[in-house]
């Protein structure tokens, strides 16, 4: 197992521990997880290939599903014209 995959597993463990904690920590912790996870995903993809990178991306999206849902809602709402 490469060092990048070990760090990805530690990231997932940290995300799980944060999810168990009090809900007031979820959104600030989600921001930290996103900031740490994006370069980690690039590193995993670089060292292990795109298939493993996509699997790690799917795992990250399953953990951080609400920020992803809000992102897609915001992107979908930007293209709409205001109601008249």
C-alpha positions as CSV (number, residue, x, y, z in Angstrom):
1,X,0.0,0.0,0.0
2,X,1.4,3.4,-1.0
3,X,1.8,6.3,1.4
4,X,-0.9,8.2,-0.3
5,X,-3.4,5.4,0.2
6,X,-2.4,5.2,3.9
7,X,-3.1,9.0,4.2
8,X,-6.4,8.5,2.4
9,X,-7.4,5.8,4.9
10,X,-6.5,8.1,7.7
11,X,-8.6,10.9,6.1
12,X,-11.5,8.5,6.0
13,X,-11.0,7.5,9.6
14,X,-10.8,11.2,10.7
15,X,-14.0,11.9,8.7
16,X,-15.8,9.0,10.4
17,X,-14.7,10.2,13.9
18,X,-15.9,13.8,13.1
19,X,-19.3,12.4,11.9
20,X,-19.7,10.6,15.3
21,X,-19.0,13.9,17.2
22,X,-21.4,16.7,18.0
23,X,-23.1,18.3,15.0
24,X,-21.8,21.8,15.7
25,X,-18.4,20.6,14.4
26,X,-19.7,19.1,11.2
27,X,-19.6,22.1,8.8
28,X,-16.2,23.6,10.0
29,X,-14.7,20.1,9.9
30,X,-16.2,19.5,6.4
31,X,-14.3,22.6,5.2
32,X,-11.1,21.2,6.7
33,X,-11.7,17.8,5.2
34,X,-12.3,19.3,1.8
35,X,-9.1,21.4,2.0
36,X,-7.1,18.3,3.0
37,X,-8.9,15.9,0.6
38,X,-8.5,17.7,-2.7
39,X,-4.7,17.5,-2.8
40,X,-4.8,14.1,-1.2
41,X,-7.0,12.9,-4.1
42,X,-4.6,14.3,-6.6
43,X,-1.7,12.5,-4.9
44,X,-3.6,9.2,-4.8
45,X,-4.5,9.5,-8.4
46,X,-0.9,10.4,-9.4
47,X,0.6,7.4,-7.5
48,X,-2.1,4.8,-8.1
49,X,-3.8,5.7,-11.3
50,X,-7.2,7.0,-12.3
51,X,-9.3,4.0,-11.3
52,X,-8.1,4.1,-7.7
53,X,-8.4,7.9,-7.8
54,X,-12.1,7.5,-8.8
55,X,-12.7,5.0,-6.0
56,X,-11.2,7.4,-3.4
57,X,-13.3,10.2,-4.9
58,X,-16.4,8.1,-4.6
59,X,-15.5,7.4,-0.9
60,X,-14.9,11.1,-0.3
61,X,-18.2,12.1,-1.9
62,X,-20.0,9.5,0.2
63,X,-18.6,11.0,3.4
64,X,-19.1,14.6,2.3
65,X,-22.4,14.2,0.5
66,X,-24.1,17.3,1.8
67,X,-21.5,19.8,0.7
68,X,-21.6,18.1,-2.7
69,X,-25.4,18.3,-2.8
70,X,-25.3,22.0,-1.9
71,X,-22.6,22.6,-4.5
72,X,-24.7,21.1,-7.3
73,X,-27.8,22.9,-6.1
74,X,-25.9,26.2,-6.3
75,X,-24.4,25.4,-9.7
76,X,-27.8,24.4,-11.1
77,X,-29.4,27.6,-9.7
78,X,-26.9,29.9,-11.4
79,X,-28.0,29.2,-14.9
80,X,-31.6,30.0,-14.3
81,X,-33.2,33.3,-15.1
82,X,-35.0,35.1,-12.2
83,X,-38.8,34.6,-12.2
84,X,-40.7,37.6,-13.7
